[in-house]
Amino acid sequence: MLGFQEKPTQTIANELFRSGALWNTSVFAGRAAGLVDAGRACLPSLDDRLARLATFLGTEHEQWALRQAYELAPRANFSRAVLEISPQTLAVMRLSAVGWRDLGTPRRVIETLGELGIRPDWLAALG
């Protein structure tokens, strides 16, 4: 089996292990722009929802629009919705002395993108 398998069953995990697969600890690295591009390609409805925020940014309705965007956005598991269906964009290697950042909330994602100087269309108007 080639690719990424999110939370395999015990049977599949055993088969993967026997075939020489590596076990992922859910720590991955990538360029933020590449992750945004992957999300856009695999979850276009989510990207579309976030792109609509530009109209409200900097207005009195910004906070409401942000809450609405995330409340009404389609729910997706990143590993299943993006990584599992994009194995051609993945690579595996052993690393040491690496950093880690929890991107579990929209605010953390936005802060990280800003720190990296990455401005997707839906974020560009944040300033």
C-alpha positions, 0 to 999 in steps of 0.5 A, a space after each residue: 500500500 502506497 500513501 497515507 492511512 489515517 487510523 488504520 484498523 488493527 488488521 491493516 496496521 499489521 499488514 502495513 507494519 509487515 510490509 515495511 511501512 513507517 508509523 506516523 506520530 501525527 507530526 508532519 512538516 510542510 510549507 504553510 503555502 503548500 498546506 493552504 494549496 492542498 486544502 484549497 484543492 481538496 476542500 474547495 467549499 471550505 476555501 470558498 467559505 473563507 474567501 467570502 470573509 474579505 467582504 467583512 474584514 475591517 468592518 463592524 461585522 468582522 467578528 460576526 462573519 468570522 463566527 459564521 464562516 467557521 460555524 457554517 463551514 463544512 467539517 473535515 478531518 485534515 488527515 482524511 480529507 487532504 493527506 489520504 487523498 493526496 499521497 503524490 504530494 507526501 514524502 517521509 523522512 527521518 528527522 531530529 531536532 525539529 519544532 512543533 506547532 499546534 494548529 488546532 484552532 483557526 486563530 493559531 492557523 492565522 497567527 502562523 500564516 502571518 508569522 510566515 508572511 503567507 497571505 492566502 486570498 481569504 486572509 490577505 485583507 486581515 492586514 
